[in-house]
Amino acid sequence: MSMFNKRHYQAVAEAMQEAVRDIRAKEPKCNATDIVDGVNYAIDHLCETFIRDNSSFRPELFRAACEPGANVRARTVEGAAKGPLTARLAALREATR
């Protein structure tokens, strides 16, 4: 039985959104690439944990939901807002393949 369920994934995604907003607000001169890399690293590790716990977990939807302003309750990636962080994360993933 899974330790996590949808409400847990939503709560984590909301926390990631808030963390990104806070970093941007508190550190406006911070290198954006460093922020994205750090967020990407955390999201990747969360996805690994959630996949081990629940084989039905959808990492692409979770990544989209972590974007500030995204609809964390969306059932599709298209339903979640796609912003600059989501695009940058996708580009970084593609570049490392």
C-alpha positions, 0 to 999 in steps of 0.5 A: 500500500502506498504511503502517499496519495494525491493530496500529498503530491498536491501539498508538495507541489504547492510547497515547491511553488511557494519555495520558488516564489520565495527564492525569486522574491528574496534573491532577485539577483540570484542566478536563475539557472542555479535556482532552476537547477536546484529546483530540478534536483529536488523535483527529480528526487521527489519523483523517484521517491513517489514512483517507488511508492506508487507505480501510477505516479505521473512525474511529468504531471507533478513537474508541471504542477510545481510551476508557480501558478500551476493548477496542482489539481489538474489531471493532465500536463496541459491542464497545469500552467506551463511557465518558464520553469517548466520549459527550462526543466524540459530543456535541461532534461532534453539536454542531458539525454 
